[in-house]
């Protein structure tokens, strides 16, 4: 009899356990909310839009020329507002290493001045008066206050996207950029970092950068705006490179009031030769000047 009672109790416990399990499962199923069709469609649209933006940014980044060297003979027109002058010049660039502009004397062709940017320093050489000034980016007050580095300058000269702090324009860097698709013939790309705002206007069909704008706004240091336009693209390897670069700079970050500077680089020939010295070596005949004179010398070429 006791055995029968024990069996009945075990059976009852099993039934109750089964009922509890079924009840728990039922409650779990009932509490699970399925996404609506609208939510599913919205999520798919967002994913599709993000993918389209990522693909377009990659197209722009992939337009960068493959070569590590660019050299060009050009006419350099400088307009400071009070005067305008056009001089023959040579542009030499080694990627991630140096940007050099050699200004020449008209007709004679000898070098009159040299401007050299490297990762570590900026060098200005006055060949006529045997003078030079040299300093790193932290020493150059104007460059430091306006957030201009070798990487940002290189991006402007090489017609490429740029993300501060990123050595390469990889997938992680591209995610920091915002792109506005379906805006017509031009597709804008923007990036804001601290006091700096970068914007690139790209051709919607070719994904080539046609204009770059850097804005620096600071109550303490003043405001600077640099517009760079790119034109007359020509083929280098399988990529396109602009043979005309126009720079328009306006700043209130200098002593003595607002300053304007327009510089046009009109290149007559572009090649990828690498048989030139990557660093400028000066003789003892050259006298060093103060670092703060660097920008003044550029403006008063």
N, C-alpha and C positions, 0 to 999 in steps of 0.2 A: 504494500500500500504506500509506504514511504517512497519507494522507488518510483511508483506511478506519479506521486505528487511532485517529486523532484523533476521528472521528465516534463510534466505539465508546466512547472515554473520556468524551466529552461526554454521551452517552446514559446511561452509568453514573452520572455525576455528577448528572444530572437525576433519575434514579431514586432515588439516595441522598438528594438534597435533598427529594424528595417524601415518602420514607419518614420522614425526620426531621420534616418538617412535620406529617405525619399522627400521628407519635408524640407530638410536642409537644401537638397538639390533643387527642389522646386523653388524655394525662396531665393536661391542663388540665381537661377534662371530668370525669375521674375524681376530681380533687382538690376539685371544687366540691361542697360539702355542701348539699343542699336542706333547708330548714326542715321540721321534722316538723309533722304536723297539730296536735299539742298546742301547739307553739310559735306557730304561726300563730293559733290560737284565743286563746291568752293575750295575744298582741300586739293582736289585735282587741278583746279585752275591756278591756285597758288604755286603748286609744285611745277606746273607747266611754265608759269611766268618766271619763276626763279631759274628754271633750266634755260629759258630763252635768254635771260640776262647773262647768265654764266657763259653761255655759248658765244654771245656777242662780245663780251669782255675778252674772251679767249681769242677771238678773231682779231681784235685790236692789238692785243699783246703779240700775237703771231706775226703781225706785219713788220716787226722789228727786223732790221737787216741782220744777216748772219755774220758779216765780216767783223773783225776786231779792229780794223784800221780804216779810217776815212781821211783822205787828203783832198783839198780843193784849192784851186786858184780862184780868186774872187775880187769883186769890187766892194769895198766897204764904205757905205755912206753914213756919216754921223751928223745928226742934227741935235743941237743942244737948246734950240729955241732962239738963241742969239746969233748962232752961226751954223753953217752947213758946209761940210767938206766931204769929198769923195776920194778915197785912196785905194791903191792896189793892195791886196793882202793875201795871205795864205792861211788856210785853216788846216790844222793837223790834230787828229784825235786817235787815241788808243783806248779802247773800251775799258772802263773800270780802272783807268790809270791816269790819263792826262788829256787836257784840252788846251791847245795852244793856238793863239792868233798872232801872226807875224805881220805887222803893218810896214809897208814899203814906201820909199820915196818915189813919187811919180816920175816916169820916164827913165830915171836912173836905175830903179829897181832894187837898190840896196835897202837893207832893213833899217827902219827908223825906230820902231818900238816893238816890244813883245809882251804879250799877256799870257801867262801860263797858270792853269789851274790843275792841281793834283789833289789826291785825297788828303794830303798833309798840309799843303800850303798854297798860297797865291803869290805869284811873282810878277812884278812889273819892271820891265827893263827899258830905259831911255838910252838908245844907242847913240844918239847925237850928242848928249851931254854926259855920257858915261856915268849914268846914275841908275840905281835900282831900289826897289823896296820889296820886302818879303815878310810874310806873316801867315800864321795858321788861321783857321776860320774863327777861332775864339778871340784872337787878337784883333781881327778886322771888325771893328765895331758895327759897321753897317750890315755886313753879312750876318754877324751873330744876332743882331736885334731883329733882322728880318727873316731868320730861319732858313737862309740860303746855304746849302751845303754843296759839296762836290756832286753828290748823287742827284740832287734836284737840278743843278746846272747841266749835268750830263744828260738827263732825261729831256731837257729843253733842246739841247743841241742835237740829240740823236732822234728826236721826234718819237718819244716813247712815253708810256704811262709811268707814273712814279708813286710809290707809297713810302712815306718816311719811316725809317727803321727797318725796311725790308731790303735785303741785298739783291733779291731777285723778284721779278714779277711772276710769282708762282700762284697756285690755286688759293693758298691762304691769303696772299696779298690782294688778289683780285676780289676776294669776298668783302674786303673793306671798302670797295668802290660801289657807288650807286649809279645805275644807268637808267635813263628814261627812254624806253622804246616807243616806236610808233609816233614820233614827233615830227615826221616829215623827212626832208632831205638831209637834215642834220640830227645826229643822236648825241645828246650831252651826257658826259660822265663826270661825276663830282666826288670830292673827298674833302672832309673837314677834319682838321687836326689842330686843336688848340686855337691859336690866333691865325692859323693858316687855312685858307680855302683854295682848293685846286679845282679847276674845271677844264675839261677837254671837249672841244666840239669835233665830232667825227663824222665822216661821210657815211651816211646810212647804207649805201650800196657797197662801197669798197672797204669800210671800216678803217680808213686812213685818218690820222689825226690832222686836222686842218688848222686848228687854233688851240692854244693852251693859255690859260689865265691863272696867275697866282695872285691872291689877295692876302695881304698881311695887315691886320688891324690891331693896334695896341694903344691904349690911352697913355701909357708911359713912353713908348718908343716911336709913336707916329704911325702913319699908314703908308703902305707901298702897294702898288698894283703893277704887275708886269704882264703884258699881252704879247704872245709870240704867235705869229702867223706863218704858215707853211704853204709854199706854192711850187709850181713847176717840178713836179715829181719826176724823177728819172730812175731807170732800172739799175740796181746794183745787185748782181747775181740774179736771183729770182724774186727779189724784193724791190720795193720802191722807196726812194729817199728824196726829200725835198732839196732842190738846188737853190731855192730862195727861202731865206729865213729872215723875218722882220721882227725886231724887238722894240716894243714901246713901253718905257718905264716912267712911272710917276711916283714920287715919294715926298713925304713930309718928315722923313726920318733923319734928314741931314741938317746940320747947322746952317743957318742962313735962309731958312724958308723952303718952300716947295721947289723941287727940281724935276725937270723933264729931260728925257733922253730917248732919242730914236736912233736905232742902228739897223741898217739893212745889209745882209750878206747875200750878194748876188753872185752865185758860183758859175764860172764859165766851164770848169772841168772838174770832175770828181773821179778819184781812183782809190784803190785799196792798197797802195804800196806801203811797205813797212821798213824801208831802208833809211831811217832817220833816227837821230838821237832822241831818246825819250825824256831826257832831262837837260835843262839849260845849265851850262857851266860857264861862269863869268871869271874873267881875269881880275887881278888885283887893281887894275886901272879903274874899276867901277866903284863908285862911292855909294854906300847904303843910305837911304833916306827913311824917314819915319813911316810906319805902317799906315797911319791915318791919311797919308797922301795918296794911297792907292786909287781910291775911287775918283778923287779929283783929277788924277792924271788920265783916267779912262775918259772922263767927261770932257776934258780939255785936249783931246788928241788933235 
